[in-house]
Amino acid sequence: MRFLPALLPLLACSPQAAETSRPPLPTGPPIIDTQAPQGSAGSLTETFEAGGKGAYSEADETLSSGSWHFVEALIGSAEQDHKNGQHAARLREKGRLRMNFNAPAGVRTIRISSAAYGADPASTWELWGSVDGGRSFRRIGQPVRTQGARLVASTFQGSTPGALRLEIRKTDTGKGRLNIDDIVLEGANGAAVAGAASAPSSTAPAPTARPPQATAIVTSRDDNMALGNPSGATASLSFPNNYLMTKPQYTLSYNNQRGISNWVSWHLNRAWMGSAPRQDDFRPDPALPGTFYAVSRNSYTGSGFDKGHNCPSADRTTDLDDNSATFLMTNMIPQAPNNNQRTWGNLEEWSRTQVQNGQELYIIMGSYGKGGTGLNGLKTSIDNGRVTVPARIWKVLVVLPEGSDDLARIAAGQARIIAIDTPNDQSVSPDWSRYRVSVDALEAATGLDLLSSLPPDVQTRLQAQVDTGPAR
């Protein structure tokens, strides 16, 4: 299978429906007028609702889209199977799911939802494709790491030179089982393509040529701390002022003495964005050790400072849980209202606009110093001295086109590095671009080792630069 280098902008992943409901199927005529197998009404959307295979033994199973070959896989309907509707595929060990039929030429987008079965640990799977009737397969895109109980859609996009069939392969050696649901193949206009039935691959002749390596883009949730651990934080009570907290939505170093984080790190692309509403459920973080002071929403009451997000609410809108996690008080800092609502608000909107334009971002945000000016004047702390008001607020944004092997692409100079350092006061300009500095300058001010996952020579080259790119 070949996905061409010149790719169209990647479509956004659809927000996940509740596990007990089935999202609407694509409507309209197929992009290619060909007969679909098993009466699938001209669409290739596999939901596993028609299947009844209840054992892991190797066998073919007739589903609504056509015949699929199962290896170490079954149709799960248990409460622990994370699914839309009543059924999802469940894979264990080196499980595989393979189409015994072809989708014709014209596939441009493939979406597959996955989750960990029950409370199982994370597992890894890969998408492979064949354009020679199943005689040979090549991997499409990069491996997908799946964890947690929520179905998350991974999107692969490109184009195929001919008829296509797919195989999903669970590739890790761990004990985690994997749920797969809602496989959708779409054409260039967004309509689901029709399927074309063909003989199972076991009857196909030996391959005569190897198809070229796939280079598809995958839209999936990447490591929130991919750029490195700036302070060497650990989850050890011996270091309460550099305490590592890893959440599905972001990662942070918490400072118990200051009552705020030293830094918060997160990834942002289309897989993190949906239509979940803002929750506004500010609350103490239950993951804090019992010996730490738990900052509450009342800690900021009457202070003249906003409860300012590090990882923004609007950066986590796939579902209610993701959005709610941004309102934990460990994600907050006392922020001057003009700084929060104008300067940083404008920068956050700009960041999300880049995502809508086909970019992905790695972001680290933090603060330093003591003493900021809010609605009630200068303060060095609030909540009877338990929460420090920072003097400066900073952010590093690494912006690059959606893709894989992100650290390698950053090191190769394919990313835009933006570092911002603003005063925490009411007189700050709403134009965030006025506060651009080098990453080196932020490191000198904070004592952190930013972008530490990159090779030292790359850090030296990239961190000395001050961004001058467009800010509109």
N, C-alpha and C positions, 0 to 999 in steps of 0.2 A: 504494500500500500504506500502511496506517495501523497504527502501533504505538501503543497507548493510553498516556496518561501514567501511569496507575496500573498499575505493573508489578509482577509477582510477583518474589520474591527470585531472583536469578540463580543458575542451577545452576553447579556447579564444572566447570571443564574437566577432562576425563579425562586422566590421565597418558598420555604417548605410549608406544605399544608399540615394540619393537625394529623396525627398518626391514625386517627379513626376515620378520616375522610379521603376521598379520591379526588385529585385535582382534575379539572376538565381536560379532555383529550383535545389535540389540535383539530381544528375544523378547516373546511375548504378542500378543494381538489388537490391531489398529489402533484408534486412538481414534475414527475415523470409518469406518463400514462401507461402503466403496466399492471398486469393482473397481480393482486396481492394474495398470498397464501392464506388458507384457513379463514377466508371471509373477513379479512381485517379492514375492509371498507377503505382501502387505498391509503392506509397509514402504517408506519412502522413504529409503533409504540408498544413496548412490552412491559406489562405491569405485573405479570406472574399470577394474576387472579384466576386464570383458567387452569392452572397446574394443580396436580395432586400428588406429585412424587414425594413420598414420605420417608425415603431411606437414602443414605449416602452412596449406595452402590452405583457403579457406572451404568448409565442407560440414557436412551433418548426420551424426551418428553415433548408431547405436542402442546404448544401454547397458542395464544391468540395470534401471535405474529408468524408462527411456523414451528418447525421442529428444531429443538435445541438439544445438544449433547451435554449431559451432566457428568462430571467426575468429582467425587468427594463433595457432592452438593445435592441439596434437596429443596423442596418448596416448603418454607416455614410458615406456620400459622400460630405459633405459640405467643403468649403474652410477651415473652422476651425477644421475639423477632420484631425489630424496628422496621415499620412498614407504613405505606400509605394504602389504605384499604385493609383487606384481610390476609394477604399473602405477600411474601417476599422470598427471593432466593437466599439460601444460607449456605456458605462455603466453609469448609474446615481444611486444615492441613494444606495440601497443595491443590485445593479445589479449582475446578475450571467450569466455565459455561461457554459453549460454542454454538453459533448458528449453523444449522445444517442447510441453510438456504442463503441466497445472495440478496443484498439490497443493491439496486442498480446504480449506475453512475449518477452523480448529482448530489451525493451526500456532502454537505459542507459543515454541518455541526452535529456532534454527538454529545448527549447529556446522559450521565449515569449517576444515580443517587446511591450513596453507601453509608453504612453506620456499623459500629461494632455490635455484635449480637449480645443481648443482655447487658451484663456489666463486664464483659470480656475485655482484655487488654487490646491495645491498638494492633492493627495488622496492615499489611501493604498489598496492594493489588496493581496489576498492569493491564492496559488495554492493548490487544494485538489485532492486526487486521490482515486479510488476504484479498488479493485482487486476481487470483488464479484459481478460483473455485475451491479453496481450502487446501490446495496442494502444499502451500508454504505460507507462513505467517511472519510478519515483522511487527515489532513493537511500535505503538503510536504514542508519541509524547513521552512523558516521564512517569515513573511510579507514583501512585497516589497513596498517601498515608492516611488511614481512616481510624478515628478514635471517637469515643463517646456515643451516646444513645440517640443523637439527633441525626436524621438523614440529611446529608449535605450533597448537593449536586456538583459534580466535576464536569467541566465542559472542554471538549476537544474540538478544534476547528481547523479547517483547511479545505482540500478538495481531493477527489480521487479520479484517476484516469479511466476507471472502469467499474464493473460490478464489485461490490464489497461485502465481505462477511466478517464478523467480529468474534473474538474470543476474549473473555475476561479470565485472568489468571491470578489467583492468590499466590503470592510469591514468598512471603516470609516463612520462617521456620517455627514461629511461636505457636502458642496454644489458643490464641484468640480466634474466634469464629467471626465471619463477616456476613453482613446482610447487604444484598444488592437489590435495588428496586428501580422502577420507572426508567427504562432505557428508551431514549428517544433519538431517532435519526431524522435530521431535517435537511432540506435542500436550500439553495441560495436565497429563496424568497421567504424562508422561515416555515414553509409547509413541510409536514412530515412526508418523506418519500415513501413510495409503495415498495413492497417486497416482491421478489421474484423467486419462486420455489425452484430448488434444484436438488440433485441427488446428494446424499450425505457424503462428506469428504472421504469416508473410508473406501468409496468406489472410484475415487479420482486417480488418474494415472500419476506416475512419478513426475516431480517438477522438472521443467526444462530451463527455467531461469529464476533467479532470485529477484523479487521486487526490491526497489530501492528503500533505504532506511527512512522511516517516518520521522517528521520533524514537527509534529503538531504542537499547538499551544494547549496547555492545561490550565484551566482556571480552578484553583483549589486553594484552601487555606494553608498558607505557608507558616514557617516557624516565626513566632512573634519576636523572638530574640535572635534572629538570624545574623544580625550585625555584631553580636557579641554581648558579653556581660560587662558593662562599662566600669563597674566598681568591684568586680569579683565577688558579688553578693552570694551568700549561702543561706540555706534554711537552717541556721544554727542559732540557738538561743544565746550562744556566746557572743554573737554579734548583733545586738538588738537595733543598732543604728545603721546596719547594712544587711537587712533581713530579706532574703529572696522569697518572693511570692509568685508562683506560676499559676496562672488561670487560663482557661481555654481562650479567653478573649484578649488577654494582654499579660505581660510579665512586668514585675516591678521590684525595685529595691526600696524597702520601707525603713524610715528613720523614726524609731520610737521616741527619741528625745525631741525631735522637731514636730512629731505628729503628722507628718506628710511624707510623701515618697521622695527619695533622692532622684529617681528617674523611673519612667514608665516606657516600655517598648512594645510596639505592635506592628502588624502587617495590615495593609489595606489594599483590597482589590474587589472585584465584583462579587466574589464569593462571600464577602462579609456584608454586602449591602442588599437590603430588601425593602419591605414595607411595614415592618413592625413599628408601632407608635412609641413615642417617648414615654418612659415609665415614671420618671420623677420620683422614684422610691429611694431617696437618699437614706442611708442606713449604715450602722457600724459594720465592719467587715468581720463576719463570723470566723474567718480563717486566721485571724490574728491570735497569737499565743495568749493564754490567759494572764500572763504576767505583763502584757502590754496594755497601755491605756487605749481604750476603744473610743476614738473620735466619733461623735454623733452629728446628726444634722443640726441639733441645737447648739453645737459648739460654735457655729458661725452666726447665730442669731444676734442681730443688733450690732454686728461688728463693722458694718460698712463695706464688707468684702463679699464678693460672690463665692459660692461653692464652685470653683472653677475646675472643669474636667481636665485631666491630662489626656487620656484616650477619650475622644468625644463620643457623646451619645449617638450622633448621626453616623459615626463610623461603624456602628454595630447594630444593624437593623434587620438582620436575617430573621430573627425571631425574638420573642419577648425575653427569653432568658439572656440572650446576648446583650440586648439593650439594658436590661435591668442590672447586669454586672457592671456597667459603666457608672452606676450610681452608688457603688460602695465608697465609703469615705476615704479608703486608702488610695482612691483614684482622684481625690480632690486636693486642691490647694486654695488658700485664701488669695483671691485674685481681685485686683481693682476692677470695678464694673466696666470702665471704658476699655481696659486691657482685655478683659474676657469677652465682652459682647461685640467689640468692634475689631480691634487688632487681631486677636486670635480667632475670633469668629470669621473674619474675612479670610485668614490663612486656611482655616479648616474647610471653608466652602471652596476655595481654590484647589485644595488637595482632592476633594471629592470630584470636582470637575475634571481633574486629570484622569481619575479612574473612569469616568464616563467617556473619556476620549481614548480609552484603550491602554492606560498606564497602570502600573501597580507601584505601591510605595511601601518603604520601610521607614518607620518613624520612631524617634526617641525624643522624649520631652522630659524636662525637669526644671528645677529652680535652685537658686543659691543665694547666699547672703541673708541679711536680716533687716527688716524695716521696709514696709510698703505703705503707699498712701491711697486710702479708699475714700468712701463718702464721708467718713467721720475723721479724716485727717490721718497723720502718720501713726502707725502702730508697728511694734516689733513682734507682738504675739497677741493671740486671742485665747478664749477659753481658760482664763486664769493662768496664762503662761504655758498651757499644754500644747498649743499649736503655734508654730512659728510662722510669721508673715514674711515671705521671702522678698528680697529686694529686687531680684532679677528673675526672669522666666525665659527659658531657652527651648529650642527645638532643633533637631536635625532631621531633614527629610531626604531620603534617597529615592529618586523618581526614575523609573525605567519602563520600557514597553513590557506588556504582559509576556511572560515566557517562562522558561525553566532555566536551571543552572544559574540562579540569580547572582550568587557571589562571584562566579567566573565572569559574568557579563559586567558586573560592577567593576571588577578588577581590570577588565579590558577597556574601560572608559566609556561604556555604553549608558551610564547613568548620570543624572544631574544631581549634584550634591548641594543642598541648601541648608545653611546654618543661620539661625535667628537668635538674637539676644535682646530682649526688651526690658525697660524699666517697669516695675509693677506699680504704676501710678495712674492717676486720672488724666494726666497731660499727654499720655502716649498717643502718637499719631495712629490713625486707623490704617495707614499704609504700611503693612508689614515689611514690604521690600526695603524700607529705609533702615531696617535693623539687621541687614545681612552682614554676617561676619564669617571668618574661616572656622572650620572645625578645630584647628589648632588653637585659636583664641578661646573657644569654649573649653577646651581641655585645660588651658592655662588657668582659666577662671574657676573651674569646678574641681580640678584634680582627677577627672575621670579619663578613662581610656576608651574613647569612642571609636566605632568601626573596627574594633579589635579582632573581628573574625577575618579581616582582610590581611594579606601578606604585608609585612612591615614596609617594604618599598612602595607598595600601592598606597598604604596609609600616608606615607610621607608625601607622595605626589598629590593625592586627592585632598588631603586635609589642609594644605596650605592655600587652597584656592578660595576666593570669595565669589559666590554666584552673581552673575550679571544677566541672567536670562529673563525672559518676559514674566511679568507678575500679574498679568491680566488675562 
